């Protein structure tokens, strides 16, 4: 769903261009200003378009006269190639099909997202030239991914991996749990732990193993990282590092200043939203250009803190389940309360990170409410002129565009933040390490010869119900963290204590949830069924994204089926 980069050919902000009077790094993508990674088009001499135009010293403050730019962006007198010809003809959105290239999203995420994590400023000319080989000639793009280069690449990798491949990790966790459970039944795995069954039908000490709790998460995260290597429907994107030639000066200029044309050929603009986004002028250009080129096009806001928060939560949930399992088996089996407390403590880092993530989202919304185009950073005077002329032509004036960002665009981001606060899909992913723990217990009961009624009650009342209950609890946890996201105290130490307080509130909810165990131990299968039905009704009523999850899974299955039917 996403894919091209937001602004320029140089991921770290290039201040020089072909013909520039000086270069500070050997790569054409290198930056003269490391603190302005998004602005890469500053140049002193333009060898492609005669001598450069004079910059408007008051480009943001003065009035832009529409008569000077009467020609529509997509109707040009001659095919624009260089930056000056595009500016003179108001052709910022003209599509240069000769050099247009795309790269499949899956390819950018392979090998732990190498293409997202690289730093072109530290690459040789030969290495930069090889990046061009990742892309292929294209006439359109499934999505244009807009992002700020100053945001760490690993955050974008995590966001895209989880957004597009989370279901692979969940399926892998379930499959690994089933395999481990059958291995227990075949008595292949050693039983190094033991627990005491509290069920009246089978009161005895039962040997069990730790293998599911330990390794299901490992299998799951491995599946997530390997998922882009699997065959899947093509989803071509524009990614500037690979789709803009980084070593040829002429092609590089055409590619960088032709970004507007790539917007016109994109079905979707996916914004990898982060705090620095609105401080980069070329990010603003992409937002403005896509809405102009595709008035009814789809703009998808993908706040990076959401996936980052769930990634940390996923790891912490794994640690929590491991601690809980080990302290409730073997010699530590009587330390139930202590193990629960220690397990919840393992969640504290994720709760604190989630609070910080919500703080970032609030600052982003506040930045949009106070957005001012004149304050957006870019070290190139020509770029300011290039973009200001385009924005003024498209929206009437820079002031009108400022009001658009503060109003309708901000409303779209508010809606996106609300919808992605705690998606059901990510809640299932965060709970998936629990499948390994349940595999250990079910495998132990199966091998020990437990009655079928007891195993059925455990599956309904503990396995299925606990997954639904845990997803509901995680959603409630995110509600708590958002409500208490803003620090109540000036001291950093007290801010951490505030996180501990949120953790204790969550612990109270977890303690209440353990009543389900009493229900299915006391009433057997009927009690387990009653609790399971109650959980289904509760989630379907209060968590509206259950239908969205089902639709998403169904679309994935249909896409896979259509792919299999294709010759």
GUGULO-309357 format. One line per field, with one value per residue (C-alpha): residue number from 1; residue in three letters; x, y, z. Coordinates in steps of 0.05 Angstrom, whole numbers, always signed. Each point is the difference from the previous one (the first is absolute). Layout:
num	[NUM, ...]
residuo	[ALA, ...]
x	[X, ...]
y	[Y, ...]
z	[Z, ...]
This chain:
num	[1, 2, 3, 4, 5, 6, 7, 8, 9, 10, 11, 12, 13, 14, 15, 16, 17, 18, 19, 20, 21, 22, 23, 24, 25, 26, 27, 28, 29, 30, 31, 32, 33, 34, 35, 36, 37, 38, 39, 40, 41, 42, 43, 44, 45, 46, 47, 48, 49, 50, 51, 52, 53, 54, 55, 56, 57, 58, 59, 60, 61, 62, 63, 64, 65, 66, 67, 68, 69, 70, 71, 72, 73, 74, 75, 76, 77, 78, 79, 80, 81, 82, 83, 84, 85, 86, 87, 88, 89, 90, 91, 92, 93, 94, 95, 96, 97, 98, 99, 100, 101, 102, 103, 104, 105, 106, 107, 108, 109, 110, 111, 112, 113, 114, 115, 116, 117, 118, 119, 120, 121, 122, 123, 124, 125, 126, 127, 128, 129, 130, 131, 132, 133, 134, 135, 136, 137, 138, 139, 140, 141, 142, 143, 144, 145, 146, 147, 148, 149, 150, 151, 152, 153, 154, 155, 156, 157, 158, 159, 160, 161, 162, 163, 164, 165, 166, 167, 168, 169, 170, 171, 172, 173, 174, 175, 176, 177, 178, 179, 180, 181, 182, 183, 184, 185, 186, 187, 188, 189, 190, 191, 192, 193, 194, 195, 196, 197, 198, 199, 200, 201, 202, 203, 204, 205, 206, 207, 208, 209, 210, 211, 212, 213, 214, 215, 216, 217, 218, 219, 220, 221, 222, 223, 224, 225, 226, 227, 228, 229, 230, 231, 232, 233, 234, 235, 236, 237, 238, 239, 240, 241, 242, 243, 244, 245, 246, 247, 248, 249, 250, 251, 252, 253, 254, 255, 256, 257, 258, 259, 260, 261, 262, 263, 264, 265, 266, 267, 268, 269, 270, 271, 272, 273, 274, 275, 276, 277, 278, 279, 280, 281, 282, 283, 284, 285, 286, 287, 288, 289, 290, 291, 292, 293, 294, 295, 296, 297, 298, 299, 300, 301, 302, 303, 304, 305, 306, 307, 308, 309, 310, 311, 312, 313, 314, 315, 316, 317, 318, 319, 320, 321, 322, 323, 324, 325, 326, 327, 328, 329, 330, 331, 332, 333, 334, 335, 336, 337, 338, 339, 340, 341, 342, 343, 344, 345, 346, 347, 348, 349, 350, 351, 352, 353, 354, 355, 356, 357, 358, 359, 360, 361, 362, 363, 364, 365, 366, 367, 368, 369, 370, 371, 372, 373, 374, 375, 376, 377, 378, 379, 380, 381, 382, 383, 384, 385, 386, 387, 388, 389, 390, 391, 392, 393, 394, 395, 396, 397, 398, 399, 400, 401, 402, 403, 404, 405, 406, 407, 408, 409, 410, 411, 412, 413, 414, 415, 416, 417, 418, 419, 420, 421, 422, 423, 424, 425, 426, 427, 428, 429, 430, 431, 432, 433, 434, 435, 436, 437, 438, 439, 440, 441, 442, 443, 444, 445, 446, 447, 448, 449, 450, 451, 452, 453, 454, 455, 456, 457, 458, 459, 460, 461, 462, 463, 464, 465, 466, 467, 468, 469, 470, 471, 472, 473, 474, 475, 476, 477, 478, 479, 480, 481, 482, 483, 484, 485, 486, 487, 488, 489, 490, 491, 492, 493, 494, 495, 496, 497, 498, 499, 500, 501, 502, 503, 504, 505, 506, 507, 508, 509, 510, 511, 512, 513, 514, 515, 516, 517, 518, 519, 520, 521, 522, 523, 524, 525, 526, 527, 528, 529, 530, 531, 532, 533, 534, 535, 536, 537, 538, 539, 540, 541, 542, 543, 544, 545, 546, 547, 548, 549, 550, 551, 552, 553, 554, 555, 556, 557, 558, 559, 560, 561, 562, 563, 564, 565, 566, 567]
residuo	[UNK, UNK, UNK, UNK, UNK, UNK, UNK, UNK, UNK, UNK, UNK, UNK, UNK, UNK, UNK, UNK, UNK, UNK, UNK, UNK, UNK, UNK, UNK, UNK, UNK, UNK, UNK, UNK, UNK, UNK, UNK, UNK, UNK, UNK, UNK, UNK, UNK, UNK, UNK, UNK, UNK, UNK, UNK, UNK, UNK, UNK, UNK, UNK, UNK, UNK, UNK, UNK, UNK, UNK, UNK, UNK, UNK, UNK, UNK, UNK, UNK, UNK, UNK, UNK, UNK, UNK, UNK, UNK, UNK, UNK, UNK, UNK, UNK, UNK, UNK, UNK, UNK, UNK, UNK, UNK, UNK, UNK, UNK, UNK, UNK, UNK, UNK, UNK, UNK, UNK, UNK, UNK, UNK, UNK, UNK, UNK, UNK, UNK, UNK, UNK, UNK, UNK, UNK, UNK, UNK, UNK, UNK, UNK, UNK, UNK, UNK, UNK, UNK, UNK, UNK, UNK, UNK, UNK, UNK, UNK, UNK, UNK, UNK, UNK, UNK, UNK, UNK, UNK, UNK, UNK, UNK, UNK, UNK, UNK, UNK, UNK, UNK, UNK, UNK, UNK, UNK, UNK, UNK, UNK, UNK, UNK, UNK, UNK, UNK, UNK, UNK, UNK, UNK, UNK, UNK, UNK, UNK, UNK, UNK, UNK, UNK, UNK, UNK, UNK, UNK, UNK, UNK, UNK, UNK, UNK, UNK, UNK, UNK, UNK, UNK, UNK, UNK, UNK, UNK, UNK, UNK, UNK, UNK, UNK, UNK, UNK, UNK, UNK, UNK, UNK, UNK, UNK, UNK, UNK, UNK, UNK, UNK, UNK, UNK, UNK, UNK, UNK, UNK, UNK, UNK, UNK, UNK, UNK, UNK, UNK, UNK, UNK, UNK, UNK, UNK, UNK, UNK, UNK, UNK, UNK, UNK, UNK, UNK, UNK, UNK, UNK, UNK, UNK, UNK, UNK, UNK, UNK, UNK, UNK, UNK, UNK, UNK, UNK, UNK, UNK, UNK, UNK, UNK, UNK, UNK, UNK, UNK, UNK, UNK, UNK, UNK, UNK, UNK, UNK, UNK, UNK, UNK, UNK, UNK, UNK, UNK, UNK, UNK, UNK, UNK, UNK, UNK, UNK, UNK, UNK, UNK, UNK, UNK, UNK, UNK, UNK, UNK, UNK, UNK, UNK, UNK, UNK, UNK, UNK, UNK, UNK, UNK, UNK, UNK, UNK, UNK, UNK, UNK, UNK, UNK, UNK, UNK, UNK, UNK, UNK, UNK, UNK, UNK, UNK, UNK, UNK, UNK, UNK, UNK, UNK, UNK, UNK, UNK, UNK, UNK, UNK, UNK, UNK, UNK, UNK, UNK, UNK, UNK, UNK, UNK, UNK, UNK, UNK, UNK, UNK, UNK, UNK, UNK, UNK, UNK, UNK, UNK, UNK, UNK, UNK, UNK, UNK, UNK, UNK, UNK, UNK, UNK, UNK, UNK, UNK, UNK, UNK, UNK, UNK, UNK, UNK, UNK, UNK, UNK, UNK, UNK, UNK, UNK, UNK, UNK, UNK, UNK, UNK, UNK, UNK, UNK, UNK, UNK, UNK, UNK, UNK, UNK, UNK, UNK, UNK, UNK, UNK, UNK, UNK, UNK, UNK, UNK, UNK, UNK, UNK, UNK, UNK, UNK, UNK, UNK, UNK, UNK, UNK, UNK, UNK, UNK, UNK, UNK, UNK, UNK, UNK, UNK, UNK, UNK, UNK, UNK, UNK, UNK, UNK, UNK, UNK, UNK, UNK, UNK, UNK, UNK, UNK, UNK, UNK, UNK, UNK, UNK, UNK, UNK, UNK, UNK, UNK, UNK, UNK, UNK, UNK, UNK, UNK, UNK, UNK, UNK, UNK, UNK, UNK, UNK, UNK, UNK, UNK, UNK, UNK, UNK, UNK, UNK, UNK, UNK, UNK, UNK, UNK, UNK, UNK, UNK, UNK, UNK, UNK, UNK, UNK, UNK, UNK, UNK, UNK, UNK, UNK, UNK, UNK, UNK, UNK, UNK, UNK, UNK, UNK, UNK, UNK, UNK, UNK, UNK, UNK, UNK, UNK, UNK, UNK, UNK, UNK, UNK, UNK, UNK, UNK, UNK, UNK, UNK, UNK, UNK, UNK, UNK, UNK, UNK, UNK, UNK, UNK, UNK, UNK, UNK, UNK, UNK, UNK, UNK, UNK, UNK, UNK, UNK, UNK, UNK, UNK, UNK, UNK, UNK, UNK, UNK, UNK, UNK, UNK, UNK, UNK, UNK, UNK, UNK, UNK, UNK, UNK, UNK, UNK, UNK, UNK, UNK, UNK, UNK, UNK, UNK, UNK, UNK, UNK, UNK, UNK, UNK, UNK, UNK, UNK, UNK, UNK, UNK, UNK, UNK, UNK, UNK, UNK, UNK, UNK, UNK]
x	[+0, +54, +61, +35, +42, -23, +44, +65, +53, +47, -22, +43, -12, +42, +17, +39, -19, +30, +44, +3, +61, +20, -15, +15, -8, +17, -72, -48, -50, +44, -21, +34, -47, -7, -54, -45, -5, -63, +26, +45, -9, +42, +45, +38, +6, -51, +33, -65, -43, +46, +16, -42, -58, +6, -30, -58, +24, -71, -26, -44, -17, -14, -60, +7, -34, -40, +7, +73, -18, -62, +21, -27, +51, -17, -6, +69, +29, +56, +17, +34, +64, +41, -21, -2, -43, -49, -3, -7, -57, -34, +11, +15, -50, +22, +15, +68, -15, +70, +32, -59, +18, -33, +22, -45, -14, +19, +69, +13, -17, +44, +64, -27, -18, +70, -26, -35, +59, +56, +34, +16, +48, +46, -3, +50, -19, +0, -47, -47, +0, -21, -62, -26, -3, -53, -51, -34, -33, -72, -57, -38, +6, -45, +20, +46, +30, +15, +47, +53, +71, +19, -44, +40, -8, -13, -65, -25, +22, -39, -61, -3, +16, -55, -50, +7, +24, -26, -45, +60, +27, -67, -9, +72, -12, -62, +34, +61, -44, -36, +65, +29, -64, +3, +73, -19, -53, +52, +45, +56, +13, +27, -45, +45, -56, -64, -65, -58, -67, -56, -55, -44, -2, +76, +33, +73, +70, +13, +68, +6, +52, +21, +11, -63, +8, +72, -1, -68, +18, +66, -37, -51, +50, +41, -62, -13, +71, -3, -70, +24, +39, -64, -38, -55, -41, +44, -4, +45, +24, +45, +60, +47, +64, -11, -46, +42, +69, +49, +64, -21, -9, -50, -45, +5, -26, -56, -20, +2, -39, -46, -28, -65, -9, +7, -56, -46, +14, -12, -65, +13, +42, +22, +29, +48, -16, +52, +14, +49, -46, -32, +67, +25, -19, +0, -47, -47, +8, -21, -62, -20, +18, -38, -64, +6, +16, -50, -57, -37, +63, +12, +47, +17, +33, +43, +25, +67, -8, -58, +40, +61, -43, -29, +68, +26, -65, +7, +70, -22, -60, +48, +42, -63, -26, +68, +6, -71, +11, +66, -23, -64, +34, +54, +24, -29, -71, -26, +23, -62, -10, +74, +6, -59, +31, +68, -34, -37, +66, +26, -54, +22, +50, -53, -51, +50, +18, -75, -10, +57, -31, -66, +38, +32, -68, -27, +59, -10, -73, +20, +53, -53, -46, +56, +29, +34, +30, +50, +32, +11, +74, +38, +71, -10, -28, -19, -39, -40, -16, -16, -48, -31, -18, -32, -39, -24, -24, -36, -33, -4, +51, +48, -49, -56, +44, +18, -74, -10, +54, -28, -71, -20, +68, +6, -70, +22, +60, -44, -45, +59, +29, -67, -7, +71, +4, -3, -19, -28, +51, +59, -33, -4, +73, +21, -38, +29, +57, -54, -14, +66, -17, -68, +35, +44, -60, -45, +57, +13, -73, -6, +62, -21, -66, -47, -75, -27, -51, +56, +40, -61, -16, +73, -2, -65, +9, +75, +29, -54, -29, +68, +19, -64, +7, +72, -15, -55, +47, +53, -50, -19, +74, +8, -60, +33, +68, -31, -41, +62, +49, +14, +49, -33, +66, +62, +49, +21, +1, -72, -18, +26, -41, -60, +14, +3, -67, -31, +31, -33, -68, +11, +20, -67, -35, +44, -15, -75, +9, +27, -72, -11, +45, -46, -60, +23, +32, -66, -51, +42, -18, -66, +36, +55, -50, -39, +64, +22, -67, +2, +69, -22, -61, +42, +53, -51, -38, +55, +56, -26, +63, -17, -36, +59, +45, -45, -4, +75, +12, -53, +32, +68, -29, -35, +64, +39, -53, +0, +75, -3, -49, +43, +42]
y	[+0, +46, +15, +57, +48, +66, +50, -8, -44, +8, -30, +43, +66, +23, +72, -6, -18, -6, +59, +20, +40, -48, -70, -24, -75, -45, -23, +43, -16, +27, +59, +66, +12, -63, +33, +10, -71, +14, +55, -26, +46, +61, +17, +60, -15, -36, -29, -28, +63, +57, +46, -5, +45, +52, -20, +39, +30, +3, -64, -17, +70, +35, -8, -50, +25, -54, +31, -19, -73, -6, -64, -62, -47, -58, +39, +23, +35, -50, -62, +25, -34, +43, +40, +68, -24, -30, +65, +44, -42, -13, -74, -25, -57, -20, -75, -17, -70, -10, -7, -22, -62, -40, -52, -54, +16, -71, +9, +61, -40, -60, -15, +37, +61, +15, +54, +36, -3, +21, +68, +21, +54, -55, -40, +0, +17, -73, -17, +57, -24, -70, +30, +19, -74, -13, +40, -13, +43, +19, +43, +3, -15, -35, +49, +58, -5, +68, +4, +42, -23, +26, -54, -64, -52, -57, +34, +1, -73, -21, +39, -29, -71, -1, +36, -48, -66, -4, -59, -42, +6, -19, -60, -22, +4, -43, -51, -4, -11, -57, -33, +5, -28, -61, -9, -3, -52, -42, +7, +32, +60, -6, +21, +41, +34, -21, +29, -23, -6, +34, -33, -48, -48, -8, +20, -18, +26, +4, +6, +56, +35, +72, -8, +34, +60, +7, -12, +19, +73, -14, -36, +56, +57, -41, -9, +75, +15, -54, +16, +50, -57, -39, +7, +52, +46, +54, +68, +48, +63, +58, +3, +56, -35, -54, +34, +64, -9, +20, +6, +32, +76, +11, -59, +16, +71, -24, -52, +47, +57, -50, -25, +37, -42, -63, +26, +6, -73, -27, -31, +16, +45, -36, +48, -32, +52, +22, +64, +30, -11, +70, +34, -24, +41, -57, -40, +59, +0, -73, +11, +60, -32, -65, +35, +44, -57, -48, +40, -64, -40, -38, +30, -51, +25, -53, +28, -34, -1, -49, -58, +18, -3, -68, -28, +17, -27, -65, -12, +18, -46, -56, +13, +4, -68, -32, +27, -20, -71, -13, +27, -41, -66, -40, +21, +70, -23, +29, +71, +16, +71, +17, -28, +42, +63, -14, -15, +65, +36, -26, +41, +66, +17, -9, +41, +57, -3, +1, +62, +34, -20, +33, +62, +2, -7, +58, +43, -18, +22, +64, +13, -7, +48, +51, -16, +58, -11, +56, -38, -65, -15, -7, +24, +11, +66, -28, -56, +50, +37, -64, -25, +67, +14, -68, +5, +70, -23, -61, +31, +74, +22, -27, +25, -42, -61, +15, +1, -66, -33, +29, -20, -59, -33, +2, -29, -59, -12, +4, -54, -43, +5, -20, -60, -25, +11, -75, -41, -69, -30, +27, -21, -71, +4, +25, -58, -53, -20, -27, -54, -33, -1, -32, -52, -20, -10, -35, -45, -19, -15, -41, -41, -11, -30, +54, -11, +29, +42, +33, +15, +28, +45, +24, +15, +39, +33, +12, -1, +34, +43, +23, +24, +40, +26, +19, +40, +36, +14, +28, +46, +24, +8, +47, +40, +8, +18, +52, +30, +5, +15, +71, +5, +24, +17, +39, -51, -56, -48, +17, -10, -71, -8, +23, -58, -47, +26, -16, -69, -11, +20, -51, -52, +8, -16, -61, -25, +4, -38, -61, -13, -36, -57, -10, -1, -55, -40, +2, -8, -37, +5, +39, +53, +4, +8, +54, +40, -7, +25, +58, +21, -4, +44, +49, +9, +3, +54, +45, -10, +19, -19, -74, +5, +38, -57, -51, +40, +8, -75, -17, +48, -33, -69, +23, +34, -64, -40, +46, -4, -75, +1, +46, -34]
z	[+0, +1, -32, -26, +38, +15, -27, -33, -27, +57, +65, +42, -31, -59, -7, -64, -70, -69, -12, +72, +19, +55, +24, +70, -12, -59, -10, -39, +54, +55, +41, +11, +58, +42, +42, -61, -27, -39, -44, -54, -59, +15, -57, -26, -74, -44, -62, -26, -2, -16, +58, +63, +15, +54, +65, +27, +65, +27, -29, +60, +22, -66, -45, -57, -63, -34, -69, +0, +9, -42, -34, +34, +31, -44, -66, -20, -61, -5, +39, +64, +21, +46, +61, -36, -57, +50, +38, -61, -28, +67, -15, +70, -10, -70, -4, -30, -25, -29, +69, +42, +40, +56, +51, +32, +72, +20, -30, +44, +62, -14, +38, +62, -41, -26, -48, +57, +48, -46, +1, -71, +26, +24, -65, -57, -71, -20, +58, -19, -72, +22, +34, -68, -19, +53, -39, -67, -52, +17, -25, +66, +74, +48, +54, +15, +69, +29, +59, +34, -10, +69, +31, +14, -54, +48, +22, -72, -9, +62, -21, -70, +21, +53, -43, -59, +30, +71, -18, -21, +71, +31, -45, +13, +76, -6, -46, +45, +61, -34, -21, +70, +30, -46, +17, +73, -16, -36, +61, -41, +43, +71, +57, +46, +39, +35, +27, +44, -35, +38, -40, +41, -59, -1, +66, -6, -14, -75, -34, -52, -42, -14, -74, -25, +45, -21, -75, -28, +3, -35, -56, -5, -6, -50, -42, +1, -24, -54, -25, -53, -32, -14, -66, +6, -45, -30, +35, -36, +35, -13, +47, -17, +22, -53, -50, -9, -30, +54, -41, -67, +11, -56, +17, +73, -11, -45, +52, +59, -31, -34, +67, -14, -62, +41, +44, -60, -18, +71, +22, +73, +43, +63, +51, +50, +52, +50, +40, -51, -59, -4, +10, -69, -60, -50, +45, -5, -75, -3, +41, -41, -67, +11, +20, -62, -47, +31, +32, +17, +13, +64, +52, +54, +63, +33, +67, +13, +76, -6, -28, +43, +62, -19, -18, +70, +30, -39, +28, +71, -5, -19, +62, +43, -24, +10, +71, +17, -28, +35, +67, -1, -15, +33, +69, -7, -12, +65, -17, -41, +26, -3, -71, -22, +29, -31, -66, +0, +16, -66, -34, +32, -55, -54, +40, +7, -75, -16, +43, -37, -66, +18, +21, -69, -33, +41, -19, -73, +3, +35, -53, -54, +37, +1, -69, -35, -69, +11, +57, -38, -6, -65, -13, -75, -23, -68, +32, +40, -64, -38, +53, +19, -73, -6, +65, -17, -68, +27, +61, -19, +51, +52, +53, -29, +3, +72, +17, -36, +42, +64, -18, -45, -1, +76, +5, -42, +46, +61, -30, -18, +70, +30, -46, +11, +75, +15, -62, +15, -47, +40, +66, -27, -21, +69, +33, -48, +47, +47, -52, +18, +74, -15, -45, +59, +46, -51, -23, +72, +14, -64, +14, +72, -23, +25, -13, -65, +38, +39, -62, -36, +60, +0, -75, +5, +68, +0, -71, -42, +56, +23, -70, -5, +71, -10, -63, +38, +58, -47, -31, +69, +16, -60, +24, +68, -30, -45, +56, +44, -56, +20, +58, +64, +33, -22, +27, -46, +59, +15, -73, +6, +64, -40, -48, +59, +23, -68, +5, +68, -28, -56, +52, +35, -65, -11, +70, -13, -65, +37, +24, -66, +25, +60, -46, -46, +57, +37, -56, -52, -73, +10, +41, -52, -56, +38, +13, -73, -26, +49, -25, -73, +13, +41, -54, -57, +37, +26, -51, -68, -38, +6, -67, -29, +21, -32, -65, -1, +8, -52, -51, +13, -13, -64, -25, +13, -37, -60, -2, -1, -58, -42, -54]
